[in-house]
């Protein structure tokens, strides 16, 4: 236990912030995974917005938000191109047989 009365208050405040930030970070991770798995642009926009808000509130570092948004954009670009490539592969495989 802290010896100083103010330190007790700081400990309580830290616990409150920790629980609030943990739930916010967990939500961010979920939004990111859903956006990557989804091919919809709306899910990506929602995740990007959430990362911006979290960075603005100090829940995560701004550079982390930028990195996650960049990786999300990269994943969305890959998802948009992927169906065309897989369709070509399957048609080539059928032609060889």
N, C-alpha and C positions, 0 to 999 in steps of 0.2 A: 504494500500500500504506500502511496505517496505521503511524504511528511507534510507537504504544503497543501493547504486547503484548495488553492487554485489548481494545483496539479491534479487533484481528484476530479475537478470539473473538466480539465483538459482531457483526462482519460475517458470520461463519459462522452464528451463531444467526439473524440476520436472513434469510439465504438459506433456511435450513431452514423458518422460519416462513412465508416468502413462498411456497415451493412447497406447503406443507401447506394454507395458506389459499387458494391459487389453485385447488387441486383441490376444496376444500370449496365455494368460491364457484361453480365450474363445475357441481358437483352440484346446488346450489341452483337455478341457472338452468334446468337440465334438469328438475328436479322441478316448477318453476313452469310451464314450457311444457307439460309432460305434463298437469298438473292443469287448465290452461286449455283444452287441446285435448280432454281427457276430460270426460265428463258425470258420471263417478262421483264420489261424495262422498268415497270412501276416498282417492283421489289428492289431493284438496284437503286432507284432514286430515293426510296424510303430509307434504305440502309445508309446511303451517303448523307442524307439529311440528319439521321440519328448520330452519325459519327461527327458531323460538324457541330451539332448541339453539345455533344459530350465533350468535345475539345474546348468549346467556348465556356463550358461550365467548370472546366478543370478536372473532369473525371478521368480523362485520358490525355496524354501529351498530344499537342497539335501535329507533331511529326508522325505519330502513330496513326492518327486519323487520316493523314495524307497518304501514308503507306497502304493502309487498308483500302482506301478509296481507289488507289492506283491498281492494286491487285484485283479488286472487284471489277474495275473497268476492263482489265486484261482478261479476266475470266468470262465476262460477258461477250467480249470480242471473239474469244475462242469458241464459246457456245454458239455464236451466230454462224461461224464458219464450219464448225464440226459436222452438222448434218449433211452439208454438201460433200464433204470429204468421205464420210462413211458411205454415202450412196454410191460414189464412184468406186470405192473399194469392193462393195458387194457386187456391182455389175461386172467388174473385172474378174472377180472370182468365179462368177457364173459363166463367163465367156471362155475361161480356161478349161472348164470341165466339159 
